[in-house]
Amino acid sequence: MQAQDRIVLALDVDSKEKAISLVRELAGYVGVFKVGMQLYNSVGPDIVREINELGGKVFVDLKFHDIPNTVAAAGRVMARLGCHMFNVHAAGGREMMQALADELKQESKRLERPEPITLAVTVLTSINQEQLKQEMYVKDMQIEDLVVRWAIMAQECGIKGVVCSPQEIGAIRQACGPDFKIVTPGIRPAWSEANDQKRITTPRQALDMGADYMVIGRPIVKAGSPVEAALKIINELEE
């Protein structure tokens, strides 16, 4: 995989014009464009089709978490949209993830398209150990242990990978093997600010740890020259 293919650009904007402008500008410098709640809820699902038409791959980041039938139905919608990958919360449980994987396989076969890569969100990178204990009432488990258990459960259900902090990459890779996809947010180049992410690392460190994809947003989108920022990250990954 080329260095640029590993970069997932977070399109954290709320207008189609801004999103499409970034896609046109950066299509040659990033591998996947992430459409999250802000953009998807502002402009609707057609943004996925428009990015596809411009030659971009799309990660739909809506983190589905509902009863099994509802999430399975959402998976059918994602397949029809032609997204490259999308995610669900592992906290939704085994039955939910299994229903999604089964439904997605059938729908992709019917559409005669490759299955989107399904990803399970483990513990959000904005959550630290104290919050896990005091606010989520998980008092007897470390973050890494919980992340690994959820990753194993997701893999057993047919989910193809996880979204996790870079700090859990090694443990997940050891538990789930080399073909399990690992997507890491919380990526900040050394020259950028941490913002609201608590468990972060640099792009090169994440690559060395074994990440497949790295979600990067503000360091590129908010840069004076997004292309120059992307090139700096590519150069860092290729060093």
HELIX and SHEET records of a PDB file:
HELIX    1   1 ALA A    3  ARG A    6  5                                   4    
HELIX    2   2 LYS A   16  LEU A   26  1                                  11    
HELIX    3   3 MET A   37  VAL A   43  1                                   7    
HELIX    4   4 ASP A   46  GLU A   53  1                                   8    
HELIX    5   5 PRO A   68  LEU A   81  1                                  14    
HELIX    6   6 ALA A   90  GLY A   92  5                                   3    
HELIX    7   7 ARG A   94  LEU A  111  1                                  18    
HELIX    8   8 GLN A  129  GLN A  134  1                                   6    
HELIX    9   9 ILE A  143  GLU A  156  1                                  14    
HELIX   10  10 PRO A  166  GLU A  168  5                                   3    
HELIX   11  11 ILE A  169  CYS A  176  1                                   8    
HELIX   12  12 PRO A  203  MET A  209  1                                   7    
HELIX   13  13 ARG A  218  VAL A  221  1                                   4    
HELIX   14  14 PRO A  226  GLU A  238  1                                  13    
SHEET    1   A 9 ILE A   7  ALA A  10  0                                        
SHEET    2   A 9 VAL A  32  GLY A  36  1                                        
SHEET    3   A 9 VAL A  58  PHE A  64  1                                        
SHEET    4   A 9 MET A  85  HIS A  89  1                                        
SHEET    5   A 9 ILE A 117  VAL A 121  1                                        
SHEET    6   A 9 GLY A 161  VAL A 163  1                                        
SHEET    7   A 9 LYS A 181  THR A 184  1                                        
SHEET    8   A 9 TYR A 213  ILE A 216  1                                        
SHEET    9   A 9 ILE A   7  ALA A  10  1                                        
END                                                                             
